[in-house]
Amino acid sequence: MKTSVSIPQLTWYMREGKIIQWYKSVGEEVKKGEIICEIETDESFAELSAPTDGVLSQILVESGNTAAVHIPIAVITRPDVISPTVYSVPRAVTNEALSARGDIPGPKSDNLKNGAPMENQDVTHLIERLELFEERIGVGLEGLFAKWNLSTGAIRVTGEIHAHSGTVIPKDLKIVVSTHDDSGRVIGVNEHYLLKDKFFGLEAFEISVKTSSLPSKIRLYPKVW
């Protein structure tokens, strides 16, 4: 089971925090409540503790970088725990049989552990940024994280968008997330809208895309609207 670590909103006006130092490295065991990193806010410094026991499997935001509040900065994995699931799957049933009878959405149902499907799968590695679009518009997409939920068949993408020129974006924008199968066909799409007059240089976003199967690619790009 995977648990995300994020920067909490310590004050009502706090929007982001800077990672000063990681006290743990990827692959190290952590205990619930153990301090794993130090962050800097507008007013003070704070230490973040592990929300659960496990292994620090991913550091998504390195020391010296900034992340918006509530956006994942690390992942803790408990390899000995299987996520709760609505499925009842005998060990003898194969992945192919599960997919054929519709118990697991789509053909790529190979993320089984000890015979039971995991509720959420980290699919951040499938994200493809169209950086040319970002450069032309003058924005950047960072801190990206994606999960596929088996029970709902939805991809959830989180991240933050910032303006290259300080606090201004040239026009109203939208962030587009599209999912693609092995042939490149679009199997899901959704958008997040940003209004020029209400953008202040940095904004966190969360976009969910319904998809019938685990995609081979998640494309993410900004667009003027």
N, C-alpha and C positions, 0 to 999 in steps of 0.2 A: 504494500500500500504506500502511496506517495502523498506527502503533505507539503504544501507550499509554505515558504517563509516570506512574509512581506513586511514592509515598513508601516507601522500603525500611524494613524492620524492622532498625534499627541495634543494638538490644539485644533480648534474649529477652523482656523485659517491656514493650517499647515497643508502644503500641497506636495512636498517632496522632501527627500533626505539624501545625504551624501554618505556613501560607504567609506568610512575612515580606515577600518582594518577588519579583516577576517581572522578570528582566533582559531578557526578550524579549517582544515583543507579537505578537498574532495576525497572521499573514501574513508574518512575518519568517523568513528562512532561518536554519537552525541547522546546525552541524557536529557530528558524533559526538564526544562528550567535552567539548563546549562547555558552560559553566555557564549554565543557563537560569533558575534560581530559588534562593532561599534559604529554608530551613525552620527552625523552632524545635521542639526536642523538650523532654522533661522536664528534660534535663540539659545540653543544649548547642545550638549552632547548626550547621547543615550546609548544604552547597551541592549541588544536584542537577544532573547533567550530562545532555545529550541522549544517548539510547541509540543514535541513528542520525542520518544526514544527512537533511535534508528541510526542510519548512516547518511552522512551528508553526501548525497549522490550527484548534486549539481550546484554550481555557483553561477547564477545567471547575470549578476551585476558585480563586476570586479571592484576592488578597492580603488578609490579615487573617482568613481563614477556616481552619477546621481540617478535616482529612480523616484517615480511618483508613488504616493502612498497607496497601499493596497495592491500594488503590482508585485508579483512574485520576484524575489531576488535570489532565492535558493530553493532547493528541493531536498527533503529528508525522506529516505525510503526505509520501510520496514520489510525486509525480504521474507521474514517468517510469518507475515500476516497477509491473508488474502482478503481483498476488499469485499464488503457485503454485496450481494447480488440478488436480483430477482429471479435468476435462472436456477433450475435444479438440473444439474448435469452429471450423469454417471461417469465415472472415470473411463469406462470402456467406450464411450461414445466419441467418435473422431470429430475433428474440426470440420471436415467436409460434410459429415452427416448433419452436424448442427446447422451449417450454412444452408444446406439443401432443404431442411425442414423449417427454416426461418427463425430459429432460436437466437441466432446472432446475425445482425444486419450485415449483408454483403459477403463477398467472397473472401475477404482478407480477415478471417476470424482466427488468426493464428496466435493471438495474444492470450493463450490459456496458461494458467499456472496450476499445476497439480490437478488438472481436470476441471477447474472452475474459471470462468472468464473474469478478468479484472474489470471493475466498474469504470475506471478512468484510465486512459492511456496517454502518456506524454507523447505528443506528435510534433513538438517544436521543430524537430529536424526536417519536417516536410515543408516548412515555410519558405517561400521564394519571394524576396522583395524585388520590386521593379525600381531600382535606385535611380534610373534615368528619369522616371516620373517625379521622384522626390527632388532631384536637382533642378528640374525645369520649374517646379512650383515653388521651390525654396523652403522645403520642410524636410524633416527627418523622422523616421519611425525607428524606435529603439525599445529595449526591454521586452522583446516579443516572447510570448509563451502561448502554446496551444495544447489543448487537451481534447481527446475524443471520448465522449460518454457513450458506453455501449447500450445502456438501457434506453436512452432518448435518441440515439443516433445523431447527436449534434456535436459539431466542432466548436469549441469556445476559444477565441483568440483574444488575448489581452496585451496591452502595450501602452506606449505613450508617443505622442507626436509633438515635435517642437519646431519652432520657426527658426530658420537660419539667420534671419535679420532681427534678432531680439524678440520682440513681442508681437510682431505684425505678420499676418498672412495676407497675400494680395487680394484674395477673393474668398467667398464662401466655398468650403471644400467638403468632400466626403471621402472617407476611407473605405475602400472596396475590398472585401474578402471573397475569393472564389475558390471552390474546391474542384479538383480535376481527377479523372480516372487515368488508367494506364495509357489510354489512347489520346489523352489530352482533352477529352470532352468535359465540359462544365457540368458538374453534378449538384452544385449548390452555390448560392451567392447571397450576400447580405451587405448592407452599407451602414456606416456611421457618419452622421452629418456634423459639420463644424461651421458655426456662423462667425464671420469675420469680426463683427462688433462685440462678440462675447468670448473671443479667444485672447488669452493673455500670455502667450509665449510657450506654454506647455500644458498639455491636457492628456489625461489618461483615458483609455477607451477599452470597451469590452464588446465584442461582436460574436454572436452565435450564428452558426450556419447549419441548417438541417441537411444531412447527407444520407443516402441510402446504404453507403458502404464506406469503409476506410479509404480515403483518397490517396493517390500517389503524390499529390502536390497540393499545397495551399498557397495560393497567390495573393499577395497583399500590396496594395498601392493606393496613393492619394489621387484625387481627381477633382477638377473644378466643376461646380454645378451651378 
